[in-house]
Amino acid sequence: MAHEQTIAAYYDRLSRWSCLMSALGRAPDGASVHRALADPRASGRATGTRIHDVIVDHLPPKRAPRVLDAGCGLGGTIMALAPRLGGQYVGITLSPRQARAAIRAVERAGLSRSVEILTCSFDKPPAGPFDLVVAIESFAHSADPTSTLSAIAARCAPGCLLVVVDDMPEAKDGESVELARFKAGWQCPVLWSGSAYRSALGALGASILVDHDLTEECRPRSLGGIRRLEWLNRTLWQVIPASGWRALMDSHYGGLALERLYRSGHVRYRLLIAKLP
């Protein structure tokens, strides 16, 4: 419970950061706060919505699916998938702030009849059963990914498709300074490698349909740019002693560490699609 409260506070900070970026004219694409990927629809510019196109392109057809978005954030993924796939959607988040924002976004999009947003734990998901589960950058925040995955699988209909998109360290790499900084800043107590995901899914009897490395489509800054922002981040952390501000700066600092990890190849951004029995 304490960990879930910590994650809820982290998601709240992420929402406030998105609002700050919006005020500075650097708003995320729509309601999406996912990793920005090179987007051919935007002339190669990296967008936070590109991942939705990638998911749809790799999904086997599902007719009017019942969909769980495990970690729905501000609702961006649901609003991207619902018009394309149809069906009924439930989005869950630990953050009441995110849930309120997602509900407003769903209402503005005219999707209220097919979408429900709930504030609840990933380990106690709604009853379902679901035909499709999407977990984008959410399992990384679980204190016990095995339990989380099992709890969600228990809510799945036979043949359910499970889509996982997340940062996955290379199994051969140890705990580097950058990896520890990323995990601390982004509240990732257990960060599974791709092989750990495949093993856990296999234990559930799932078959892997897609294992796609998206790292080359990420656009981390140059090392010089990362160093300059790290210096600015630590300077702002020192001069503004408010705990909330420092926690926000620590999250941003963790993001800069992730950019280093992408550049070094020590963390890969991967898409896994598995079919449950």
N, C-alpha and C positions, 0 to 999 in steps of 0.2 A: 504493500500500500504506500509506504514512504517513497519507494522508487517511482511509482505511478504519479504521485504528487509532484515529484521532481520533474518528471517528463511533461506533465501538464504545464508546469511553470515554464519549462523550456519552450514548449509550443506557443505559450502566451508571448514569450519574448520574441519568438520568430514572427508572430503576427505583428507585434509592435515594430520590429525591424522592417517588415514589408510596408507598413504605414509610413515609416520614416523615408524609405526609398521612394515611395510614391510622392511624398512631399518634396523630395529633391529632384523629381522628374525622372526617377529611375525605377518606376514601378515594374513589378514582374508581369509577365504576359498573362492577362486575364486574372484568374484566381489561382494560377499555378505557381507553386514555389519549389518546383523540382529542379534537378540539375539542368543547366542549359546545355543543349546539344546543337551541333551544326545542323541547320534546317534548310533543306533545298527550297522550301516554300518561301523562305526569307532571304533568298540569294546567298545562302551559306551562313548568314548571321546565326549565332547561337540563340536559341529560344527555350524557355521553360516548357513550352507546349509540344515540342518535337517528340518527346517520349510517348505521347498519346498516339501519334501517327505510327510510331515504331511498334507499339503494342498491338494496334489494330491490324497492321500489316502482317504480324506473326500469329495472330489468333486464328485457330480453326473456327469455322462458322458455328454460331450458337443462335438459335431462334428465340427471340424475346427472353433473354436470360434473366434469372434472379441474381443480382450482383451485389456483393459486399465489397465496399472500398474500406479496407482496414488501414486507417490512417488517412482520412479524407481531407485533412487540412482545411483549406478555405473553399473546398468544393470544386476545384478546377478540373480534376480528373473525371468526376461524375458528369459535369456539364459538357466535357469533351466527348465522353463515351456514349451518353444516353441518346443523343440525336443519331449516332451512327449505328449503335447496336440495338436500340430499343430496349424493352424489358423494364423491370422494376429494380430500384437501387436503394441500398441502405449504406450510409456513410457513417463511420464511427471515428471519434477522436477523444482523447483524454482532456482536451482543452475546451472549457465552456466558451471562451472567447472565440476560438476557431469555429465552434459549432454555431454560434450566433451569426458569425460572418458568413458561414456556408449556407445557413438557412436563408439569409437575406439574398445571397447570390442566386440560390435556386429559385426563390420567388421571382426575382427580376428576370430570370431566364424562362419563366413560365413552366417550370418542371415540377412544381410542388405535388402534382398528382402521382408522379412516378418515383419521387425521391423522398426518402426520410433520412434526417440527420440526427444521430444520437451521440450523447456524451457517455462513453462507457469504456471499459477496459478491453484491450485486445484479448486478454485471457478469459474474458466472459462475454464473448460476442453474442449478438442476437440469435434467435433460434434458427432462422433460415427455413428450409434448407436452401443453399445457394448453388447455382450452376457455374458461377464465375466469381473468383475472389481476386482482387487486385491489392497488392501491398507494395507501394512505392516508397522506399526510404523510410519504412516504419519498423520492420523487424529488427533493424539495427539498434533500436531503443529498448528492446526487450531485455529484461534481466535474466530470462530463462527462455531462449528461443525455442527449445524443444517443447516446453509446455505450451508456449504461445501457438506454435505450429499445430500441435495436437489438438488444442482447444478449437482452433479455426477449422481444422479438418473434420472435427466432429459435427460441425454445422453444415457440412457440404453434402450435396446430393451425389449419388453415384455418377462417376464420370466428370465430376466438377473440374474445371480448369483453374489452377492456381498460378497467378502471375506475380513474380517477385522481382522487383528492380531495386538494387541496393549497391552500396559500396562494399566490396569484398576484398580483404587483404589476401595477398598471395600466401598460400599455406606454408611455403618454405621460409617465409620471412619472420624474424623475431619481432619483439615489441620495440620498434625504433622510437626515438624522441618524438618525431613527427606523428607517428601513429598514436602514441600515448596522448599527445596534445590534442589531436583530432577527437579521440574517444572521450577525453575529459570535457572538451568544449562543446561537443554535440551530444553528450549524455548517452554514450554507447558503451554500456558495461561489458557486453559480449558481442564482438563483431565477427560474425562467421565468414569463413572463406567459402569460395564456390564449392569446394569439395565437401565442406561440412554441410552445406545446403543439400547437395546431391545425396549425401549419406542419410541425412534426416528424412528427406523425401522418399528415398528408397525404403527406409524402415517403415514408412506408412503405406508401402505398396504402390507408390506413385511412379509413373513413367515420365522421364524427362522428354518433352517434345522439342523444346528450344533452349539452347544455352548460347547466348549471344553477347559478346564483349563489345560494350559501347564506349569504352574509354577513349578510343581515337576520335570520337565525335565530341568529347568534352573539350572545352577551350580554356584551360588554365592560363593564368597570366605568365609573363616571363618571370624568371627568377629575380631579376632586378625589380620588377614591379611588385612581386610578393614581398621582397625585403623592405621596400619603402612602406608598404602598407602595414607590415609587421611593426616597423618602428613607430609609425603613426598610431597604431592600435595600442601599443604598450605605453606610449606617451599619454594618450587620452585616458587609459586605465589608471595611470598614476595621478593625473591632475584632477580627475573627477572621482571622489571617493565613495559615491553612492553605490550601495551593494547591487541594486538592480542594473545600473549602468555597467558596472564591472562584470556582472554575469553576461550581459549582452556582448560586451567586448571580448569576453572569453569565448563565447560562441563564434564570433567573427574570427578570432584568432585560430580557433579550431578549423574553420573553413579554409583559412590560408594554409594551414598544415596539410589539409586534404589536397589542395592544389599542388603542393610540393610532392605529395605521394602519387598523384596522377602522373606528374612529370617524370618521377623516378621509376614508375611502373610497379611500385610496391602495393598499391591498391588499384583494383579494377572496378569499373562501374559496369555491372552485368544485368542482363535480362534473362530470367529463367521462367519457362512455362512448363508446368507439370500437370499431368492428368491423373487425378486420384481414382482409385478403384471404385 
